[in-house]
Amino acid sequence: MLKIGISACFMYPDPSRVVFGPKHLAYVEGDMFSYVSQEGILPVLIPDLPFHKLTGILAELDGFVFQGGTDLAPQSYGEEPIVSGKWLGDPYRDAYELRLMDYAIQHQKPVLGICRGLQLLNVYYGGTLYQDISLQVPDSIVHRDAKLYDQVTHKIKLAPGKTLEKIYPEKEMDTVNSVHHQGIKMLGEGLEVLASCREDGMVEAVQASGVPNLNVIAVQWHPEFSVGKMPPHLDPLRLYAYFVEKVKNQL
């Protein structure tokens, strides 16, 4: 059985929370667990432990999925907040996940980044982010609506001849959900763009070009939220099957 590690989301001590109020929590969103848990695959929540205690666990994992969640902190990519007190991100989670990303890439483990996971990959490769797309890119479309959430969609343009176009050769499959207010500003060195938003050009998918077997890929949308949806939505299971095939090829 393949073992796929999923980086954790965190909730921090909060006295107002009735259950586990003073405790640090690590979790995986339910649709993500379902998405990763295909036949023959064991999803593993990667614990938040000192790295010297974690390396033995990481060595047992066959691939890594970096899930969505809170913003990255501006200081994680060398910036200050553009608005005082807003979009401060989660530097603790950044540090935890950047260590995991470094382990995965240095050990040539396949990586699938989702939403925040794409932004994390870009930062790992030295890129930067728009802290708020609507503020910094005034002519952009709406990429996030808190009430509509994953019902917000737009069309994407796939880079000709690249990985995503090979996964999705049908021209009518061009729609993804959009649940993010941050995005790639300066592309990290060593990354190539696989897809962009048709309406405003925001980067929607990237791949690490310098790693063996092109086994590091990330998308800005949430494929786990689109399971079972019909075209023009991209079939999310095809993307996951591509990742799983990369995992199997590494064994």
Summary of the structure (lengths in Angstrom):
residues: 251
radius of gyration: 17.4
end to end distance: 11.6
largest distance: 52.4
contacts: 824
relative contact order: 0.16
helix: 31%
strand: 22%
